[in-house]
Amino acid sequence: MPKLLAFAAAAAVVFGLMFLAGRALVPESAVNDWNRQVREAEQDHSGSDGDTPERGTGVQSHGTSMEGGMQ
């Protein structure tokens, strides 16, 4: 049990340091640009009415239920 606690503590320290390093190394302007690009990409995707399946998927939407199958 002590080994598990030591591992968990070490993992928490490593992840915490990586989080702080990421915030220090990646400029805020880069984060804002990435977020803007994601919002623009989301707006570019046209929504489907659910009557026709999207190409390349094996799931069709019928109201609130989902029916799967290979196509």
C-alpha positions in Angstrom: 0.0 0.0 0.0 2.8 2.5 0.7 4.2 1.9 -2.7 0.9 2.7 -4.3 0.6 5.9 -2.3 4.1 6.9 -3.3 3.4 6.2 -6.9 0.2 8.2 -6.8 2.0 11.1 -5.1 4.8 11.0 -7.7 2.3 10.9 -10.6 0.4 13.9 -9.1 3.6 15.9 -8.8 4.7 15.0 -12.4 1.3 15.9 -13.9 1.2 19.1 -11.8 4.7 20.1 -13.1 3.8 19.4 -16.7 0.6 21.5 -16.3 2.6 24.4 -15.0 5.3 24.0 -17.7 2.6 23.9 -20.4 1.0 27.1 -19.1 4.5 28.7 -19.0 5.6 27.5 -22.5 2.4 28.0 -24.5 1.6 31.6 -25.0 -2.0 32.8 -24.3 -2.3 34.1 -27.9 -1.7 30.6 -29.2 -4.4 29.2 -27.0 -6.8 31.9 -28.2 -5.9 31.1 -31.8 -6.6 27.4 -31.3 -9.9 28.1 -29.6 -10.9 30.4 -32.5 -10.0 27.8 -35.1 -12.0 25.2 -33.2 -15.1 27.5 -33.1 -14.8 28.2 -36.8 -14.4 24.5 -37.7 -17.5 23.7 -35.6 -19.5 26.3 -37.6 -18.2 24.9 -40.9 -19.8 21.5 -40.2 -23.3 21.4 -41.6 -25.8 19.6 -39.4 -27.8 16.6 -40.6 -31.5 16.3 -40.3 -31.2 12.7 -39.1 -33.2 11.2 -41.9 -30.1 10.2 -44.0 -27.1 8.5 -42.5 -23.8 10.3 -42.6 -21.4 8.7 -45.1 -19.0 6.4 -43.5 -20.9 5.7 -40.3 -22.8 2.5 -39.3 -25.3 4.3 -37.0 -28.5 5.9 -38.1 -30.6 8.2 -35.9 -34.3 7.5 -35.6 -35.8 10.1 -33.3 -34.3 9.6 -29.9 -33.1 6.0 -30.5 -30.0 4.9 -32.2 -29.8 1.8 -34.3 -26.4 0.5 -35.2 -25.4 -1.8 -38.0 -22.7 -2.3 -40.6 -23.1 -0.5 -43.9 
